[in-house]
Amino acid sequence: IIGEIFKKSSNDLNNKNIKDENTYSIMNEANLLTELTKIIGEIDYAETNNEKETIRIQVEKIKSIKDLLPANRKIDEIIFHVNESNEKSKEIISILLLRAFSLLNEDYIKVQELENMLIRLESEN
């Protein structure tokens, strides 16, 4: 019985992931980046409460969104820093999100400012 319950919840999770991916596939880039911002907030909250499973699920959502965005949005770096889970990483994630929105809005001056901030942050030990 326990195995069946586990299998059912696992199937529900898989169905939810498929539903998320379908929802994401019809969103435009602005909505995807907004969704990504919301997911990052949920991860921060889950970290405060040490909810490892919630974090894992949210990271899977980020990976689904990543596949729908241009590579230069640096979503892989966001995923890396989510897994690092420290204050510096949180700051880097914020900058990367702003950078992605700035690229979307073709604000290349802002993109360059954010790139410079990232370089400074990453060079600090």
PEWOKA-V282099 format. One record per backbone hydrogen bond with DSSP energy under -0.5 kcal/mol. NH is the residue of the N-H (numbers start at 1). CO is the residue of the C=O. If there is no record, write none. Layout:
BEGIN
[[NH,CO] [NH,CO]]
END
This chain:
BEGIN
[[5,1] [6,2] [7,3] [8,4] [9,5] [10,6] [11,7] [12,8] [13,9] [14,10] [15,11] [16,12] [17,13] [18,14] [19,15] [20,16] [21,17] [22,18] [23,19] [24,20] [25,21] [26,22] [26,23] [27,24] [32,28] [33,29] [34,30] [35,31] [36,32] [37,33] [38,34] [39,35] [40,36] [41,37] [42,38] [43,39] [44,40] [45,41] [46,42] [47,43] [48,44] [49,45] [50,47] [51,46] [52,50] [55,51] [56,52] [57,53] [58,54] [59,55] [60,56] [61,57] [62,58] [63,59] [64,60] [65,61] [66,62] [67,63] [68,65] [69,65] [69,66] [73,70] [74,71] [78,74] [79,75] [80,76] [81,77] [82,78] [83,79] [84,80] [85,81] [90,86] [91,87] [92,88] [93,89] [94,90] [95,91] [96,92] [97,93] [98,94] [99,95] [100,96] [101,97] [102,98] [103,99] [104,100] [105,101] [106,103] [107,102] [108,106] [111,107] [112,108] [113,109] [114,110] [115,111] [116,112] [117,113] [118,114] [119,115] [120,116] [121,117] [122,118] [123,119] [124,120] [124,121]]
END
